[in-house]
């Protein structure tokens, strides 16, 4: 083979090899581009899925919230508040009185052998309810408690403004000479009242004391016996 023909053969081989190499590179690049495109599409699809889930969740939450609002409104409208007066209306229910809600006063009376009249008024700006039960009245360091002077339970009384409630205490319901000398009483609105008050009454003899229910008239609060 002459030198010219060998040179021509080598050039041709180089050209063919270069063409094959370029073709292979193009195929590789195309495959890479296709893979990248598919990966991008797949990633895009995956990203869209949480978004869709979030939207669905948001829709659910909105529905639940709407349902909750309706339920709350229904409860408020249906149940209402206050005490039923029997004519389709409701009146607000006042809070129970505590001893610290009340302005107290005592005075000695001579009627029925002598007793102590307790009067109770709500402090300014306060409206509260005295329950239909005996006031709690105790004497001395041993806490001797007054028993009932009436057989029937009274009615509850709403204190507000100038409304006054009265209860009568007979410190000595016995006829003997026994008893203990005291000069104050402890008064509370029921046994659970957390802040009972001490009221000065002068010197009294205490032996099996009794107390009336609350009354809106002082004349009804005279303890018997």
C-alpha positions, 0 to 999 in steps of 0.5 A, a space after each residue: 500500500 502506497 503512502 498516499 493510500 495509507 494516509 487516505 485510509 487513516 483519515 477515513 478511519 478517523 472521520 468514521 470514528 469521529 462520526 460514531 463518537 458524535 452519534 453516541 454522544 448525541 444518543 447519551 445526551 438525548 437519554 440524559 435529557 429524557 431522563 431529566 425531563 421525566 424526573 422533573 415531571 415526576 417531581 412536579 407530580 409528587 409536589 402537586 400531590 401534597 398540594 392536592 391533599 392540603 386542599 382536600 384537608 383544607 376543604 374538610 377543615 372548612 366543612 368541620 369548622 362550618 359544622 362546629 359553628 352551626 352546632 355552637 349556634 344551635 346550642 346557644 339558641 336552643 338552650 338559652 340561659 336563665 330560669 324559665 318563667 313559664 310564659 316562654 321567656 327566661 329571667 336571669 338567675 342571680 348569683 348566690 350571696 356570700 357573707 362578704 356581699 352583704 352589709 350586716 346589722 344587729 339589734 337586740 329586741 325584747 319581744 318573745 323574751 328577747 332575741 337578736 334581729 339580724 338584718 342583711 342588705 346587698 352592698 352597693 352594686 351587688 345583686 345576689 340571692 339568699 337561699 331558701 335555708 336557715 342562715 348559719 349562726 354560730 356562738 363562741 369558740 366551740 362554734 355552737 350552732 343555732 338550730 331551726 326556730 321554724 318548722 317550714 323552710 322559707 323562700 329565697 330572697 333576692 337582695 339588691 338596692 334597698 331590699 332587706 332580709 331579716 332573721 331572728 336569733 334566740 340565743 337561749 331557748 331553754 328555761 334553766 339558768 345554764 349557758 355561756 356568756 358571749 358578746 358576738 355571733 358568727 354569721 354565714 350564708 350556709 355552711 359552705 360560705 367561705 367568709 363568715 362574719 363576726 357581729 357584735 351583739 352585746 353580752 348574751 347568755 347562750 344555751 341551745 340557740 335557735 334562728 328563723 329563716 330569712 324574711 323580708 319583714 322584720 315582724 316575721 322574723 321573731 323566733 318562738 320560745 
